[in-house]
């Protein structure tokens, strides 16, 4: 390759995984926060760094340095979704943006430098625009090539044209982002990018292979990778304005059908199909209504129309309802309706079911449950997702019908081949010490019931700090009910959670008991109080 690398402007958002967790999940990024992947810190907040937390630390060591540390699991999808508004804001000023990774995007510096009054002025304008549009702090670096621009962004520098090799020469070899190569180079006495760039290219290729040769080119400032610019997404949203407010369901159904056909035609023109649909409405009094519908198949024009009609029916027929289950009816008719294809895929991008196309019975069930959601809200229909955890309640997460079924905690449920002694699941799943052995209880109570347990002499059964049981349990009383005879019991299974955080610390011991009437219960002792947590089938 010949020629100088293209001048590149790169925008970098520090600690982006932490900011993404704040944007999407509401985790306060101003506090001590660490994002973990494979039990190691991959990003942390400024407050956490002040407490000694660093990238690469194991979870236990990071929490030992900072007991108040908030731990967030690494989610690249969350990072990418949160970064999309930042990229869109940059695209409002410049064209041809390449997303390097969530938290960093690059653009050729020539265009912005010419029509924004120079490279430094362009950098300041982009930083200011992102801050105002997205409330996100960022830094911009400009240099010859994407690699050097990324390093310049961390220092907030504009490297003069032709000065990239000199800028890179003083940086440590760790800046290459190749830990194994950097470790080997240091053991060979090569400590800076300048030292590495001074080595003969042929010797580097023979000793370190192709990747080492590529890193050698980057260290010398010879980054010839062209920007892979992304095309801004097409605006697929359809909107209908109405002079006469819509306040009747039959009129809303007619509008829904026409708008659904327009959306379906627009998607088909781009070779796309909708799997998640956003419905927005604005009333004459300025009230804004919004709901997202999800579907595990392709939404046809008729399916889109049905969901819009159901949603408008739910809004326009709203009432206070029993126990406030239904939302109040809008105070005025709808004057603006917008359909937003929030999730789209290529027409041929959806895989059919294992036994062929989705059956009619499944579609009818999906339509019925979706309609209930349209009337009562997404949380009215939920399904259970099993995951990791120590207690049965920890292992179950309820998600709205149609949402992505992602466990709240990594690891298999308690009956998925876990070793009761270690809590480690099959296939190397994350350990959960103190987890209960199989089988899992059939009913997990939303709120544990207070109980008392007595021995054969009528004395209360107590558990010592060393988990010694004062006497075999003989009788159980739940609340104000009648005593029940205990004919068998097992335990205790101790759990000592978050002992390093006094406010969040919990220390419990669990027992399984079988009663004379054939019932089996899961009991827990916490702070001297017996509780009924779950019921076995």
N, C-alpha and C positions, 0 to 999 in steps of 0.2 A: 504494500500500500504506500502511496505517496501523498504529499500534501499535508498541510497543517490541520489539526483537529478544529472542528467548528466551535465558534464562541457559543457557550452554553450558559443559560441562566437557570439555576436550580433553586426552587423554594423548598425549605425544610422546616417541618414543625417538630420542635424538640419534644421528646417523651410522648410520641403520638399514641402508642397503645394505652397509656394512662389517660390521655385526653379523650380517646375514643370510648373508654369505659365510663368516663364522666358524661359524655354526650349521649351515649346509648343507654347506659344502665344507671346513671345518676350517681356514680361513685365520686365523692368529692376529691378532685385532683389536688386541691390545696393541702390536703393532709398527707400523712405517710402512706403511700400506695405502691404496691409492687405487682407487676404482671408476671405470672409464672408459666413456664412451658417445660414439661418433663421434669417438674419439681425444682427447676432452677429459674432464677430471676432473669428475665429478658428485657425488662424496662422498669423504671421506678421513677417516682416523683421527686421533685427537688427537696421536699421535706424529708423523704425517706433517705436520700443521699446524705443529708445533713446528719442523720442518725447512724450513718455508717453502712447503709445498704448499697450494694454494688451489683452490677450485672454479673451473672455467673454464680452467685451465691446459691446454696441450697436453701430450701424453704425454712428449715429449722434454724439454720444459722442466721438468716435474715430476720426471722422473728425473735431470735435471741438478742440481736443488736437493737431491734426496735419492737418492743412488746405491743405497741399500739398499731402495728403495721396492718393495713387492709390488703388482703390478698385477692387478686383477680386472676382468673384463668385466661390464658392467651387465646384469643379468638380472631384469626385473620379475617374472617368474614365481617365481624363487627368493625375492625379497623378499616376495611375497604369501604363499607357502607358509610361510616362516619366521615371518611375523607372525600367522598364524592362531592358534597357541597363546596369544599375548598377548591377542588379542581374546577368545578363549574364557575366559581368566582374568578379564578385566574383566567378562564376562557372568556370571561366578559371583557377582559382587557387585551388578551393576546390570543393568537390562534396557533394550532399545532402543538398542543400540550401532550407530553408523554408522562404517564404515571410510572415512576421508577419503582415505587413500592408505596403502600399506605403510609402517608406522612411525608412523602417527597415526590415532587413532580418537576419536570424540566421542559424547557422551551428554547429554541434557537434565540440567541440574544440580539441578533442583528435587527430584526423587525422592531421589537419593543424599544431598542436603543435609538432607532431612527425616529419613530413617531411619538415617543414619550420624552424626548429631550435628552438622550444619553443613557448609558447603561446604569449609572448610579441613580439617576432620576427614575428610570424604569423600575429598579429594585425597590426604591422607596414607595413608589406608587402602588406596586403590587402588594407589598407588605401592608400598607395602609388599607387598601381595598379589602384584603382578606380579613383584616382585623375588624373592619366595620361591617362586612357582610356576614361573617361567620363567627365573630368573637373569638378568634383563634390567633395566638401569637405565632409568628414565623420569622425565619431568617432566610436571606437570599445570598447565594454565592454565585459569582460569575468568573469563569475561567475558560481555558481551551480544553473542551471535552467534558463529558458527563462526569467522569470519575473525579477530575480535579475540581469541577464546580461543586460536587457534593461535599468535598473536604473544605472548600472555601466557604460553603454555606454554614458549616459548623462554627466558623470563626467570623461569619458575617463580612467576608472580604470580597472585593472586586479585584481580581488579579489582572494586571495589565496584559494586553495582547503580547504574546511571545514570552511572558514571564512565568508561565506555568511550570517548566522544568525547575527553575530556581525556587519557586514556591513549594514544590513537592520535595525537593532535595533534603530539607531539614526535618521532614516528618518521620516518625518512627515506622518501622516495617509493619507494625500492627495495623496501620491505616489501610493496608491492602484488604483487610477483611478476611484473611486466610490464616487462621490461628496455627494450623500445623506448619505451613510454610514459614510464617513469622518465627515460630519457635526454632525451626531448623536454621533459619538465617542467623538468628541471634547466637546460636551455638557455634556457628561458623565465623562469628565476628562481624557480621553484616547487620548494622543496627538502624540505619536510616534508608529512606527510599533513594537518596542520592548515592549511597554506597552500593545499593542493589543495582541501580541503573548503570553504574560504572562498570559492571561485570560484562564480559563479552557475551553477545546474544547467543552465539553458537554453544558456548559452554553452559549457559543457563538452560537452553533447550535440552542438551544432552544430560544434564544433571537433574533437572526438575520437571522435565516433560512439557507438554503443551500448555497446561494451566500455568506452570511457572514462567514459561515464555510470555504468555499473555500478561501476567502480573508484572513482568519485567518491562513490557511496553508501557503499561500504565504508570509504573514508577518513573519512567523517563519522560512522561507527558505526551506519549504518542498514542492517544486514545482516538481511534478512528471509527468507533461504533456510531453509526448514524442514529439520530433520534427516531424512535418508532412512535410517531405522533398518533394520537387517537382521534377518531372522528367524534365530534360532539353528538350525543344521542338525539335522534329525531324527536320532535315534539309530537307525541301521539295523543295528547289529551284532547278531548272534545268537550265543547261547552255549548249550552243552550241558554239564551236570555229570553225572558218572558215579560211582556208589558203587563199582562194580567196575572196576578199571583195565582199559583196553583194551590188549591186547598181541598180538592176532591180526589179520591183515590182513582176514579175512572179516568180523569184527566191526566193524572200522573202516570197511569199505565200507558196511555197513548204517547206521552212524551218519552217515556222510558224506551218504548219500542223503537221509535225513530232515532233516538240518540245511540242506542245499542247498535243499530245497523250502521250508523256512521262510524262508530269506533271499530267495529269488526272490519269494515271495508278499508279503513286506514291501516289497521294492523296487517290485513292480507296484502295490501300494496307493498309492505316492507317484508313480506314473507314471515310474519311473526304471528304468534297466538298468545293469548292472555291466560295466565294462571292465577293472578292475584289482581283484584280490581278495587280501586279506591273510588268511593262515591262521596261527592261533596255537594252541599246545598246551602244556599244563602236565602234567608227569608226577607220579606219586605221590611222588617224591623231591624235587619242587619244581623240576625242570629245565624251563626255558622254551625252547620252539622257535618259530621264526617264519620265514615265507617269504611273498613277494609274487609273485603270478602276474599276468601282463599278457596282454591279448588285443586284437587289432585289430578285433574284432567285438563283438557283444553276447553276454554270457555267459548262456545259458539255464540252466534248472534242471539239465538233464542235464549241460551243460558244467561248471557249478559242481561238481556231484557228482563228475564225472570228475577234476577237478583236485584236489579234496580227497582223493579215494581215492588218486590217484597220490602225493600228498604224504605221506599217512599210510603208504602202502606204502614210500616212500623212507625215512621215519623208522624204521618198525618193522622193516624188512628191512635196516637199515644194518649195515655191517661196516667194518673197517679197509680192506679192498679192496686193489687193486693200487696201489702208490705213494701210498696214503692218499687215493685219489680219492673214496671214499665216506665219509660221516660215520659215526662210531661209533653203534651202536644205543643208544637210551636205556636207562638202568639200571633203569627201572621202566615200568609201563604208563601210559597217558594217562588222566587223570581229568577234564580240562577241555579243551574244544575250542571255539574262537571263530572265527567268520568275519566279516571286516571288509571292507565294500565301499569300498575305498580310492579308487576312481575310478568315478563314476557320471555318467550323462548322461540326458537325456530320451529316452524310448523312440523318438521320431522324430528324434533329434538326430544319428544316425550316417548319413553319406552312403555310398551303395552304391559299388561299384567302377566303373571307367570303362566296363566292358563288362557291367554288371549285377551280380547278387549274387556273393558270393565262391564260387568253385568248390569242388567236393568234394575235388579233389586238393590244393588249397591248405590246406583245413581238415585233411586227413589229415596233411599235412606239419607243420602247426602243432601238432597234437595229439602227433605223435611227438616233435618237438623239445621241446615243453613237458614231456613225460613224462621225457625225458632230464634236463631241468633239475631236475625234482622229485627225481630220484634222486641226481644228481651235483652239483647246485647251479646257480645262475643263470649263473656264469662258465663252465660247461662247454660252452655253446653260444653262440657270438658271431658277429656279422656286422660287416663292415667299412663304415665311413662315411668318405667322402672329404671333405677340407676344405683349408684353406690351410696353407702352410708352405714351407720352403726345400728340405728333403730329402724323399725318398719316405717315410721313416719318420715324419716330422712330419705328413705329409698324410693318414695313415691312423689312424683311431681304432677300436678294437674295442669294441663294445657288446654286452651280453647280449641274447639273442634276446627280443624283445618290448619292450625298453626304447626310449625315444624316441631316434631316430637324429639326434643333433645333432653337427655337426662340433666337434672340439676347438679349431680355430682358424678365424676367419672367412676367407672367400675361396674361390675355386674351386680344384680340384686343378690340378696343373701342366699338364695337357693340355686345360684348358677355355678355350681361347682366350686364354692369357696371352701377353704380349709378352716374349720372352726377354731383351730388353735392359733392360727396366724392371721386369719381374716383376709388372706390373699386369694383372689379369684383365679379361675382357670385362665390360661393364656397370658399370664403376667400382668393382670389388672392391678390397679393401685391398691395397696393394703388398707384395710379398715380394722385395726385392732379393736377388740371388744365387740365385734359384730356377732349377732346371734346365729346359731347354727340353723340349718333347715329342719323342719319346714317353716315357711313364712306364715304368719297369722292371716286369717281370712278377712277380718274386720279390724281396721285401725281406727280407734276413736279420735274424733277431731279434738276433743279436750279430755285428758285423762280423768278418771273418776277417783275420788278419794276413797280409801279403804283402810281397814285395820286388820292385822293378822295376829292371832294368838296361838300359843302353844297348847299342849294337852292340859296343862294346869290352869289355863285361862289367863296367863301372863302375856303381855305384848312381846312379840318377837322383834328383836333389835339386831342391827348389823354394826359390828365394831369397825373402827378405822382400818383394821387389818382384814376386813371382810369375813370375820368369824360370826356365824349365826348363833344367837343366844340359845335357841332350842329349835327342834324341828317344827315347821308350821303345821298347825292342826285345824284351825278354823279361820274362815275369811268372812268379813262383813263389808259389803260394798255400800257406801253411803249410810242410809238409815234402813237398809234391807235386813233380811233375816240371815243369821249365821249359816254358812255352808261348810261342810266338812271337806278338808283337803286330804285326798287319798294318795297323792303323789306330787313330788316337786323336784326341780332341778335348778342349779345355780349355786352361787351368784355369778353373773357375768359383769365385771366391773367396767365402768367407763369414766375416764378422767379427762375431760375435754378442755382445751384452751386454758390450761393451768397457768400459762405465762401472762394471761390478761385477767386480772382479778374481777373486773366487771362482768366479763363474759364466761368466766370459769363455771363448769358444771361437773359435779361428781355424783354418779349414780351407780346402782347395782340392780341388775334385772334377774327375775326368777320366772320360770315356767311352772305353773301349778295345774293339776287336774283335780276336779271336784267330784263328789260322790254322785251327783246327778249327770255325769258324763261331760260337763263343760270343761274347757281348758282355757286358761287365761295367761296373759303376759303381764307380770307385775313389775314395778320398779320402786326402788326406795331412794328417796332424795331428801336430804336434810331431815332424816328421821321420819318422813311421811311416806306411807305406802300408797301407790297409785296403780290403777288398772289402765294399761296402755292399749291393749289389743286383745282380741278374742280369736281363738283357733277354731277351725271348722271340725 
